[in-house]
Amino acid sequence: MKTTYLKPLLDLEATGTKIKTIMKLRGVTPRQLQLIMDFPYVQTIYNWFAGKNMPTLDNLVVLAQILGVTMDEIVVTKMIEVDIADEGREVLSA
């Protein structure tokens, strides 16, 4: 016997694409964002675009403010099923 739950999972690629799209719509360049957020390298923003990593929570707050959107409008999630067996072991499936 098992119970199935839906669990949200961050979609790094889709979030990166969304950040890039919103920045373009707002006329904010990666270099401008780098300077505003005081990053040593612009590559940090390009890594977000590529889905290699996500902004940290504190950077996400600043990013949302700069772009004039909510954090929910930036972050993209997908749902996965999590099957929990009676023994308490967790089995993930897509």
Buried (B, 14 or more C-beta within 10 A) or exposed (E): EEEEEEEEEEBBEBBBBBBBEBBEEEEBEBEBBBEEBEBEEBEBBBBBBBBEEBBEEEBBEBBBEBBEBEEEEBBBEEEEEBEBEEEEEEEEEE
